[in-house]
Amino acid sequence: MAKIERVLIVGGGIAGLTAATALHQQGFRVELVERSPLWQATGAAIQLHANAMRILQALDLGEAVEQAGAVIRRWIYCDQDGEVLCGLDLEELWGKVGPCIAIDRPRLQQILLAGAAAVPCRRGTSVASLL
């Protein structure tokens, strides 16, 4: 098996920043490229389920996410008139895996950027070929 010396991550969204942090913490030489010249989180908010929060806890980012977000304990599904069709207790579903957190995307991006601060990043760059 070939020894991996360097890792290039293409895209600085939620997955790219998280992967950069995780790989860097494991001792890999990581570089990240992002085609946008600015860090711009798109969308209003996102819900992170307990399995995602477990990863963020392992990367020492979970506490910051929990403090910046809100715990979602239950989902309720309603029809167009607002009548409850069914509900789901997320704490019961996920158990000890961890909480489900709703968080503003720009705030999540700030936390992920802080976690990946040691990773070299080139913004305004895209990949056209890997030859």
N, C-alpha and C positions, 0 to 999 in steps of 0.2 A: 504494500500500500504506500502511495506517495505521501511524503510529509508535507502538510499544508503550512506554508510560510506566511502567506499574506492572504487577506480576504477583502474583496471589493464588494461593497453593498451599494446597489443602484436604487436610489429612492430613499428620501428622508421622511417618509410618513411614519405612522405609528409602528408598523412592522419593521421598517428599516432602522429606525432609531432604537427600538427595543433589541433587535438582533445585534446592532453595533455595540450596544452596552453589554449584552450577554457575552458576545465573543471577546470583546476587550477584557472583560473581567476574568475570562478563562485563559488569558495570556496570548491571544492571537493578535497579530499586527493587522489592524482593520483600517480601512479607508472608506469613506462614504461619499458618494456623489449625488447631488440633487440638481435637477434641471432648473428649478426656480431659483432666481438670484436672492429671493427673500424667503424667510420662514413664514408661511401662511397656512394656518390650519383652516380647512374648509369644513363647513357644516356647523351646526349649533352645538350639539352635544352627542355623547355616546354613552352607552351602558357597557360596562366591563363586567362580565360574569366572573364568578368565583375562580374559575380556572385561570383566567387572565390575571386576576388579582394575586393568585398564588405565584405566578411568574414574576410579577412586579415586586412582590414581597421578597422573593429570592434575590432580586437585583437591588434591594434596598431602596426601592421607589414606592412601595406600597403605602407606607405611612403618609407620604406627601399626597398621593392620589386620594386616599381616604379623607384626609383633612380638607382637600380642595373640592371634593365631590359630596355626594349624598348617598347614603345606603338605601338601596331599593329592596324592600322586604317582600313585596307581593306584586304580582301582575294581576290585573283584572281585565277581562275581555268583555266588551259591551257591544250591543248592536247599535244601529244608527239612531235609535231613540234613547240611548243611554241605559237600556236595561242590561243588567249583568247576565252574561252568558255563562261564564265560568271564571274561576280564579286559580292562581297558582302561588303557593307559599314558597318563595325562593330560598328562604332560610332552611326550611324543611328539605327542599330538593337538594341543595348543595351541602347541607350539614356542616361539617368541620372544615370543608375545603376553604371557605372564606366568604366574605361578603360580596354582594353584587353592588357596584358603585356606578352612579350616573355622574358624569363630569363634563364640563364645558371643554370642547375640543382645543381651543387655544390654551387653556390652562394645562390640559394633559400634555400638549406639545411642549410647553415650557418645562414641565417636569421631566419629560423624556429627553429634551435637549440638555438639561442639567446632568442627567445620567450619562449622556454620551459626550460630555464636554471634553474628555481626554482623547476622543477619536478625531483624527484629521478629517476635515470635510471640505469638499469643493462644491460651492453652490454655483448655479449658472452653467452647469456642465452636464452633458448627456453622453450616453455611450452609443456610438454608431456601429462599432465592430469590436470583436475580441479575437484578433488574429495574432 
